[in-house]
Amino acid sequence: MATNAFDVLMERGFISQCTHEEELRELLGKEQVTFYMGYDPTADSLTAGHLLTLMAHAHMQKAGHRLITLMGTGTGMIGDPSDRTEMRGVMTRETIAHNIAAFKKQFERFIKYDDGKAIMDENDWLLDLSLVSFMRDYGVHFSVNKMLSAECYKSRLEDGLTAFEFTYMLMQAYDFLELYRRYGCRLQLGGSDQWSNIIAGVELLRKTEGVQAYGLTLNLLTTGSGQKMGKTAKGALWLNAEKTSPYEFYQYWRNVEDSTVIRNLKLLTFLSIEEINEMAKWQGAELNRAKDILAFEITKIVHGEEEATKSQTAAKALFAGGGDLENMPTTDITRADLSDGINIIVLLEKLNLLPSRGEGRRLIAQGGVKINDEKVNSHEHIIKESDFKDGYILVQKGKKIYHRGRLV
C-alpha cells in the first residue's frame, strides 16, 4: 500500500500531469509541503467535480502536507476562461461574498483546518493592485505569444477573447507568488484544464524569486465516454443537500456506468486499493453490489452515515417493489394545480425530471414513465387529485429515477 502522497494519488488515478515528477515525488516523501488549490465562487455550493479535489486534498493532508484553500475573491471578479466557449457572467462583490461563505461551510466538513493543518484564505490582494505597477513588475515575465498558444485561451480566440479574461492567467500566477511569500507554498494543484495557468505560476516564481515551484493537475471526473460527470435532470450534482437531496445524490452514484465504478471507488472513497482491486474482479450482480457500495460510501462522506443509510434503505425498498417514500425527493403539488387536472408533461416539469418537453414525449412513447407503478401511455394523460394515494403520488422515470409529489 502506497504511503508517499504522490504514489497514493497516482495509484488511485488522480494525477493527470505534473512538473518535475521525480523531484516532486521525492519532496513529498521527505518533508511537509505546503500546497494550494484555488476555487472561484461561481455558485453557492460545491459540486461533484469539487469532491474529487477534496478527496485529493484529504489524501495529501493524511500524508502530513499542508493545504491552502484559496477562495477567489479577486479572480472571481474576472472568471476563468478555461474550458469555456463564452465569457462567464460577471458577478457582483456581494454575490462573490455570499458564495464564498457557502463554500467555506462546506470545505470545513471535509478538510481539517485546526492546528495549522490547513489554511483558508482569499485572494483579495488582487483587488488593490495598481495596474501600471503590476504590469511593470510582473507583466514583463509573460510572453503574449506563449499565452495565446495555451489551451485555456485557444477555444475562445475564434469567438473573441476579451482583455479582461486574458489577464486571468497573470492573476492566478500572481496568487501562487503571493502564497509562496506568505506561507512558503511551493505546489499548486488544479484540474487538468488548469495546466497552462499552473505552469505560468511555476515560471513566475522561478523568474521573480529564483525558487523551484511545482504544479500538479488532477484528472477531471468523467463518464465512460469522456464527458464531464456530475449532471442530472436538474442540472449540476450539488454537495448541498438543499440543492441535491441525499437520496438523489445516492441514486446518481448507484446508476453510474459499469465502466466507471472501479475508477470512482478509487477517486471518491477511502476504501483501500486492495478492497477495490478485489471488486474489480466482480461481474454481473456483484457489479451492482459494487455500485451500492460506491453510492453508500460517497453519500456517507458528503452527507453523513445516517443519510447514506436512509438513502440506501429507500433505494432498496423501491427496487424490491416497496415504497419507502420518507427519504425520497419530494415536490409539493397544490390542490390549485390540480383543479382542472395537470398534464403529465407539466407534472414531470414541476418535479424537475425533464430537460425538455420533447424529451418527455419521447420517454412516454417509449414506455419510460410510470405513475403509481402504472405505465403512462400518452403525453396527453391528465393527473387528478384522485391519483394521490394518502396524499402522495409516485412518479418513475426510466428504470431507476423515482420522485414523489405531495398534495398540499
C-alpha positions in Angstrom: 0.0 0.0 0.0 1.5 3.4 -1.1 2.4 5.8 1.7 4.1 8.7 -0.3 1.3 11.1 -1.2 2.4 11.2 -4.8 2.2 7.5 -5.0 -1.2 7.4 -3.4 -2.6 10.0 -5.8 -1.0 8.1 -8.8 -2.2 4.7 -7.6 -5.8 5.9 -7.2 -5.9 7.7 -10.6 -5.9 11.3 -9.6 -2.8 12.6 -11.5 -3.1 14.0 -15.0 0.1 15.9 -15.4 2.9 17.3 -13.2 6.1 19.2 -13.4 9.4 17.7 -12.3 7.8 14.4 -11.4 10.7 12.7 -9.7 11.7 15.8 -7.8 8.1 16.4 -6.6 7.7 12.8 -5.6 11.0 12.9 -3.6 9.9 16.2 -1.9 6.5 14.8 -0.9 8.2 11.8 0.6 10.7 13.6 2.8 9.2 16.8 4.2 5.9 18.7 4.8 4.9 20.5 1.6 2.5 23.5 1.6 0.3 23.3 -1.5 -2.7 25.2 -2.7 -5.7 25.0 -4.9 -8.0 27.9 -5.9 -11.7 27.9 -6.1 -13.7 30.6 -7.9 -17.1 31.1 -6.3 -19.3 30.7 -9.4 -22.2 29.2 -7.4 -23.3 28.9 -3.8 -22.4 25.2 -3.5 -19.6 22.8 -4.4 -20.4 20.1 -6.9 -19.4 16.5 -7.6 -16.4 17.8 -9.6 -15.1 19.6 -6.5 -15.5 16.4 -4.5 -12.6 14.8 -6.5 -10.3 17.7 -5.5 -11.4 17.4 -1.8 -10.5 13.8 -1.8 -7.1 14.5 -3.2 -6.6 17.1 -0.5 -7.6 14.6 2.1 -5.0 12.2 0.9 -2.4 14.9 0.9 -3.4 16.0 4.4 -3.3 12.5 5.7 0.3 12.2 4.5 1.2 15.3 6.6 1.1 18.0 4.0 -0.5 21.4 4.5 -3.3 22.7 2.3 -4.2 26.3 1.5 -7.8 26.6 0.2 -7.8 29.8 -1.8 -11.2 31.4 -2.3 -11.3 33.6 -5.5 -12.4 36.9 -4.2 -10.2 38.6 -6.8 -10.1 36.1 -9.6 -13.9 35.6 -9.2 -14.3 39.2 -10.4 -12.9 38.1 -13.8 -13.9 34.5 -14.3 -11.7 31.7 -15.6 -11.9 31.3 -19.4 -10.5 27.7 -19.2 -12.8 25.2 -20.8 -15.3 27.9 -21.8 -16.7 28.8 -25.2 -18.1 32.1 -24.0 -17.4 34.6 -21.3 -18.6 33.8 -17.8 -21.3 36.1 -16.3 -19.7 38.9 -14.2 -20.6 38.6 -10.6 -21.0 41.4 -8.1 -18.9 41.6 -4.9 -22.0 40.8 -2.9 -22.6 37.6 -4.9 -19.0 36.5 -4.6 -19.0 37.1 -0.8 -22.2 35.1 -0.4 -20.9 32.2 -2.5 -17.6 32.1 -0.6 -19.4 32.0 2.7 -21.3 29.0 1.5 -18.1 27.3 0.2 -16.4 27.8 3.5 -19.1 25.9 5.4 -18.8 23.0 3.0 -15.0 22.9 3.0 -14.9 22.7 6.8 -16.9 19.4 6.6 -14.2 17.8 4.5 -10.9 19.4 5.5 -9.4 19.8 9.0 -8.3 23.5 9.4 -7.4 23.2 13.1 -3.8 23.2 14.5 -2.3 24.6 11.3 -3.1 21.5 9.2 -4.7 23.7 6.6 -5.3 27.4 5.8 -8.2 29.1 4.2 -7.5 32.4 2.5 -9.0 34.7 -0.1 -7.1 36.4 -2.9 -8.5 39.8 -2.1 -4.9 41.1 -2.5 -5.7 41.3 -6.2 -8.4 43.9 -5.6 -5.9 46.6 -4.6 -3.2 46.0 -7.2 -2.1 49.1 -9.2 -2.4 48.1 -12.9 0.7 50.1 -14.0 2.8 48.8 -11.2 1.6 45.2 -11.6 2.3 45.2 -15.3 5.7 46.8 -14.9 6.8 44.4 -12.2 5.2 41.1 -13.4 3.7 41.6 -16.8 7.2 41.6 -18.3 7.6 38.0 -17.4 4.8 36.8 -19.6 5.0 36.2 -23.3 1.8 37.0 -25.2 2.7 34.6 -28.0 3.1 31.8 -25.4 -0.1 32.7 -23.7 -2.1 32.6 -26.9 -0.9 29.1 -27.5 -2.3 27.9 -24.2 -5.4 25.6 -24.3 -7.3 27.8 -21.8 -7.4 30.6 -24.4 -7.4 28.7 -27.7 -11.1 27.8 -27.6 -12.0 31.5 -27.1 -9.9 33.1 -29.8 -12.4 32.3 -32.6 -15.4 33.8 -30.8 -13.5 36.6 -29.2 -11.3 36.7 -26.0 -11.6 39.9 -24.0 -8.5 41.6 -22.5 -10.5 41.3 -19.2 -10.3 37.5 -19.4 -6.8 37.5 -20.9 -5.4 38.8 -17.5 -6.8 35.7 -15.7 -3.5 33.7 -16.2 -1.5 36.6 -14.8 -3.8 36.9 -11.7 -3.6 33.2 -11.0 0.2 33.2 -11.4 0.4 36.1 -9.0 -1.7 34.2 -6.5 1.0 31.5 -6.4 3.7 34.0 -5.9 1.8 35.7 -3.1 1.1 32.4 -1.3 4.8 31.5 -1.6 5.7 34.8 0.0 3.1 34.5 2.8 3.2 30.8 3.6 6.1 29.2 1.7 3.7 27.5 -0.7 5.6 25.6 -3.5 3.0 23.4 -5.1 -0.2 24.2 -6.9 -2.9 21.7 -7.6 -5.7 22.2 -10.2 -8.0 20.5 -12.6 -6.4 19.2 -15.9 -7.9 22.3 -17.6 -5.6 24.5 -15.4 -2.3 23.2 -16.7 -1.4 26.4 -18.6 -2.3 28.6 -15.7 -0.3 26.5 -13.3 2.8 26.5 -15.5 2.6 30.3 -15.6 2.7 30.4 -11.8 5.7 28.0 -11.6 7.6 30.1 -14.1 6.7 33.4 -12.3 8.2 32.0 -9.0 11.3 30.9 -10.8 11.8 34.3 -12.5 11.0 36.5 -9.5 12.1 34.5 -6.5 14.6 32.1 -8.0 12.8 29.1 -6.4 11.7 25.8 -7.8 7.9 25.5 -7.6 5.8 22.6 -8.8 2.5 22.1 -10.4 0.2 19.0 -10.5 -3.1 18.6 -12.3 -5.9 16.2 -11.4 -8.0 14.2 -13.8 -11.5 15.6 -14.3 -14.4 13.4 -13.2 -15.8 12.0 -16.5 -18.3 9.5 -17.8 -17.3 6.3 -19.7 -17.5 8.3 -22.9 -15.2 11.1 -21.6 -17.9 13.7 -20.9 -17.8 15.7 -17.6 -19.6 13.7 -14.9 -22.0 15.3 -12.4 -25.0 16.4 -14.4 -28.6 15.4 -13.5 -32.0 16.2 -14.9 -32.0 19.2 -12.6 -28.5 20.3 -13.7 -25.3 20.0 -11.6 -24.9 17.4 -8.9 -24.5 19.6 -5.8 -22.9 18.7 -2.4 -25.5 20.9 -0.7 -28.4 18.7 0.5 -30.9 21.5 -0.2 -29.9 21.6 -3.9 -29.5 17.9 -4.4 -31.1 15.7 -1.8 -29.0 12.9 -0.2 -31.4 10.4 -1.9 -30.9 11.9 -5.4 -27.1 12.1 -4.7 -27.1 8.4 -3.7 -29.1 7.4 -6.7 -26.8 9.2 -9.1 -23.8 7.2 -8.0 -25.9 3.9 -7.8 -26.7 4.4 -11.5 -23.3 5.3 -13.0 -22.0 3.3 -16.0 -20.4 -0.1 -15.2 -17.1 1.1 -16.8 -16.7 3.9 -14.3 -17.5 2.1 -11.0 -13.9 1.0 -10.1 -12.4 4.3 -11.1 -14.9 6.2 -9.0 -14.3 3.9 -6.0 -10.6 4.8 -6.2 -11.2 8.5 -6.6 -14.2 9.2 -4.4 -14.0 6.8 -1.4 -11.5 6.0 1.3 -11.8 2.2 0.7 -8.4 0.6 0.4 -6.9 -0.1 -3.0 -6.8 -3.8 -2.0 -10.6 -3.8 -1.4 -11.2 -2.0 -4.7 -9.0 -4.3 -6.7 -11.0 -7.3 -5.4 -14.2 -5.6 -6.5 -12.7 -5.1 -10.0 -13.0 -8.9 -10.4 -16.7 -8.8 -9.7 -19.1 -9.4 -12.6 -22.9 -9.3 -13.2 -25.0 -9.0 -10.0 -21.8 -8.5 -8.0 -21.1 -5.3 -10.0 -24.4 -4.0 -8.8 -23.2 -4.6 -5.3 -20.1 -2.6 -6.1 -22.4 0.2 -7.2 -24.3 0.0 -3.9 -21.0 0.3 -2.0 -19.9 3.2 -4.2 -23.1 5.1 -3.7 -23.2 4.5 0.1 -19.5 5.4 0.6 -19.7 8.7 -1.3 -23.0 9.7 0.3 -21.6 8.9 3.7 -18.6 11.2 3.0 -20.8 14.1 1.7 -23.9 13.8 3.9 -23.0 11.5 6.8 -23.7 7.9 7.6 -27.3 8.4 8.7 -28.3 10.0 5.4 -26.4 7.4 3.5 -28.2 4.6 5.3 -31.6 6.3 4.8 -30.9 6.7 1.1 -29.8 3.1 0.7 -32.9 1.8 2.5 -35.2 3.8 0.4 -33.5 2.7 -2.8 -33.6 -1.0 -1.9 -37.2 -0.8 -0.9 -38.2 0.7 -4.2 -36.2 -1.8 -6.3 -37.7 -4.6 -4.2 -41.2 -3.3 -5.1 -41.8 -1.4 -1.8 -42.3 2.3 -1.5 -40.2 4.0 1.2 -41.3 7.5 0.4 -39.9 9.1 3.6 -36.4 9.7 2.2 -37.3 10.2 -1.5 -37.0 13.6 -3.2 -40.4 15.3 -2.9 -42.1 18.2 -4.5 -45.3 19.9 -3.3 -48.3 19.9 -5.6 -51.1 22.2 -4.6 -54.8 21.5 -5.0 -55.0 24.6 -7.1 -52.5 22.9 -9.5 -55.0 20.0 -9.8 -58.2 22.0 -10.0 -58.6 21.1 -13.7 -56.1 18.2 -13.6 -52.5 18.6 -14.6 -50.9 17.2 -17.8 -48.3 14.5 -17.2 -45.6 16.6 -19.1 -46.3 19.6 -16.9 -46.1 17.4 -13.8 -42.8 16.0 -14.9 -41.5 19.5 -15.4 -42.7 20.6 -11.9 -40.8 17.6 -10.5 -37.7 18.8 -12.4 -37.5 15.4 -14.2 -37.3 16.7 -17.8 -34.7 18.7 -19.7 -37.4 19.5 -22.3 -41.0 18.7 -23.2 -39.8 16.9 -26.3 -37.8 14.5 -24.1 -40.9 14.0 -22.0 -43.0 13.0 -25.1 -40.2 10.6 -26.2 -40.0 9.0 -22.8 -43.7 8.4 -22.6 -43.8 7.0 -26.2 -41.1 4.5 -25.2 -43.0 3.5 -22.0 -40.5 5.2 -19.8 -42.8 6.9 -17.4 -45.0 5.3 -14.6 -47.4 6.8 -12.2 -48.0 4.8 -9.0 -46.3 1.8 -10.8 -48.6 2.0 -13.8 -47.2 2.9 -17.3 -48.4 6.2 -18.8 -49.4 5.6 -22.4 -50.0 9.1 -23.7 -48.3 12.5 -23.3 -51.8 14.0 -23.0 -52.5 12.0 -19.8 -54.1 14.1 -17.1 -53.2 13.7 -13.4 -56.1 14.3 -11.0 -56.3 14.6 -7.2 -57.7 11.1 -7.1 -54.3 9.8 -8.3 -52.7 10.8 -5.0 -52.8 8.0 -2.5 -52.7 9.1 1.1 -51.6 12.5 -0.2 -48.7 11.3 -2.4 -48.1 10.3 -6.0 -45.2 8.2 -7.0 -43.5 9.1 -10.3 -41.0 6.8 -12.0 -38.8 8.0 -14.9 -36.9 5.2 -16.7 -35.9 2.2 -14.6 -34.1 4.0 -11.8 -35.3 7.5 -11.2 -38.1 8.0 -8.6 -39.8 11.1 -7.3 -42.9 11.8 -5.3 -45.5 14.5 -5.4 -47.0 15.6 -2.1 -50.5 17.1 -2.1 -50.7 20.3 -0.1 
